[in-house]
Amino acid sequence: MTGWAERKARAASLLAGRSAARLARGSGTPASYFRMFRRFLSPLRLWDAPAWGRGLSRRQRAILVATLHEGWDEEDTAELCGLSPAKVRALAVPQEERAALAARLREAATTPGPAPARFPKLIACLCLLGAAGSAAVVPLASPAPLPVLPAVAAEPIRYGMRVREELFPERIEPFASADPSEGWLVVGTSGRRWRLPDALPQTDVQVSPDGRKLAYYSLARMQVVIQDVMTGAIIPVPTAFYKAALAFSADSRYLAMEQRGDVVVTDVRSGVVTRIRVDELLLGWAGDHLVVSYSYDGIKVLALDGSMIAKLRASELDSHWQLAVSPDGEAVAVPSGGRVLILDHDGKVIRKVDADLPPTAELRRVYRWVGSGEVLLYAPGYGSATVYLMDVLTGATRPVAHAPQVAEHDITIGAV
């Protein structure tokens, strides 16, 4: 089965117990998955109550499955179930009960229930015939864990994504026997996935724009490393503190790391390390220049010797992390509703671009510029993509393949 078909079948078993097969009938697509919740909540249909949810209303079961097992947030759950966010909050369980209930849901999802008998007499006859002989019970094989990223991956990396057991139980299977219960996966351009167990789960993992390099805090070395996944080469980076903000330059040549008043820049080709004394927050790169924030909406573009190239403002910001500065350092792209605003040095809007996204996609972030004519958008929704490339002149978009449906702060984008 496809990933969405498996997810749909698992959610159906938690929602409708013995009626799961009837509820999950249909294609294994994202659209079918979401229609299933509405069908389950229809007052014109009857479904069995699973053992874990007896005594709960149908709406409560749907909300608990969506939030505790499927990992949807309050807003998405409201849309999924056709309810208001206030109703979702009203039917949610208290915080102190969530962990225990989430564990019950995980157990129920992995424990097969009795299948409904459509032809009871025929089944009874077959059981009597089977009892006359002996038959070995063959247990179902457990899914093989994902492999560890090899020293040479032979393909660029498109994404890194952090998964957590309580939010994405179906994605945590590779870590089921490991501690801690969260960790990083990387996804190749072919869609193949590997574990990255050497990366400290609580910290940042970055993928270079060309997809050839990973930067992360190594548990084995107790410092940040740059790993070339195409050659196996590893460059250690002097690290004073494990809470490091990391950012690759647009040409993948430099890695910037913010650590306690310094930005440490490592030349990936030569290994040369440069320290730049700054008190500002590292945001990323504009071409081969650093982008830092000196106030909530104030931005500086710095050369690698620390000198200032440009000073910009972005008054439309809801968060520092939404913006992206153009490679020439002349403009800032900021999301605003379903639009991307292009701002000049003074924060004046010089262009409003309507992003041509699917109706259910919600524009949340501009990750970076790709060349001078496109920006990379994070726009999760109910479609099959999460990440899109958008033309800054026309607003035309195209999805980036294999985009995982995970939270914004748990995904890092490499090759597109």
C-alpha positions, 0 to 999 in steps of 0.5 A: 500500500502507499503511505496514504493508504496505510495511514488511512487504514490505520486511522479508520481502525481507530475511528470505527473498529470493526467498521474500519474496512467499510470506512476506509473503502476507496483510493489511498490518496490524501484527498480520500484520507481527508474525506474519510473523516467527514464521512465518519462524522456524517449523522447519516452513517453508523459505525462501530465504536472501537474498544479504546473509544467506548464512552466517547462521542464520535466527534471526540474520537475523531479529534483525538485520533487526528491530534494525538495519533495523526499529529494534526494541530488544532487548526488543521483538525478543525478543518479536517473534521468540519468543526470550529477551533473552539469546538476542537478545544472544548472536546480535547482531553486535559494535558495531563491525560494526553500522554496516556491516551496517545499510548493507548492509541498507538497500541490500538493502532498496532493491534489488529481487531476482529474482522467482521464476518460477512459470511458467517456460515461459510467461515464456520465451515472453513474453521471446522475443516481447518480444525481437522488438520494442523496449521502453523500460524505464521506471524506477520513480519515487522517492517524493516527499520530504515537504513542508516545514511551510508558514508557515500549516499550516491544521490543528493539529499532533498530534505532533512526532517525531525520526527517525534513519536508523539506526533508522527508515530507512523514515521518513528518506526525506525527509532522504536528500539532506540533512545531518544524517541525522536531523531532526524531522517534525510530524504534523497532526491529519489524519495529514499529515506535514511536515518541520521542517528549521529545527529543530536535530535534536539538541535539543527540539521541543515542540508546544503542547497545542492543537496551534497552536504549535511551540517549537524551536531555530531553525537560521536564527535561532540561538535558540529560537522559538515558531511559530504554525502557524495564523497564521505568526507567530514569536516569538523567545525570548532563548536563552543556550544551545541545549540548552534544555528546553522545556515549554508550559503546559496552556492553551498560553499560556506556554512555559517554557525551562530555561537554566543556572539560570534558567527563562525563561517567555514569554507567547505572547500578549504576548511578555512574557518573565519570568526565574525564578531556580531551581536545580531541573530543569524538569519541566513545568506544573501548570495555569499553575504551573511544576513543577520537581524539587529531588531525585530524588523531590522536586517543587515547584510554583511560581508565575510569580513564583518563589514556592512553591505546593506541595511534593510527593513521588513515591517510586514514580518510576523516572525524573523524566520519567514523572510528571505533576502535576494542574492543581490541583497537588494530585496526581501521576500515576505509571506503575507496571507496568500501573497509574497511581498517583495520589499525594498531597503526601506521596507516599502512594498515594491511588488505583491505576488499572488502565489498560485497554490492549491486551495488547501495550501497555506503559505507560511514561510519563504525559505530562500531565493533560488537564483534571482527569479524564484523563491522556495515556499513552505505551504502545507495543506491537504495536497501531496506537496508541502514545498513549492518553487514560485516565480517572483514575477508571475506567482506561478508555482511548481511543487517540489517532489517528496515533500514531507508533511511535517512541522515547519521547524522540523524540516530543512530543505536541500536540493530542489 
